[in-house]
Amino acid sequence: MAIGALKALQQHGLQVPDNVQIIGFDNVTFSQYSYPALTTIHQSTDQLGEKAAERLIQSMQENHLDSNGRIVVPVHLVERETTQAWRV
C-alpha cells in the first residue's frame, strides 16, 4: 500500500520525502527497489511463525485456546529514502 501511495503522490506532483514522508510495513523486497526507496518497518516473519506455532502447539496440548493472548515480535526501522530526519 505504501508503494501505491508513493506512486499516487508522484502522479500528483508531490515530492517524497520533501512534501510527504512515507513508511511502509513488512519490509517487502519491492521496498528497496521503489523510487525513492521506501523506508519500512521490519518484523521477522520467521520469528512470528515460530511463536504462532508454539502457541498453537501449547493450545492443542492444553486443549484450550487463549484468544486473548498476545504474541510480540520485535520490529525495527529500515531507513531508506522516503523519510528524512526531523530538523530542529
Buried (B, 14 or more C-beta within 10 A) or exposed (E): EBBEBBEEBEEEEEEBBEEEEBBBEEBBEEBEEBEBBBBBEBBBEEEEEEBEEEBEEEBEEEEEEEEEEEEEBEEEEBEBBBBEEEEE
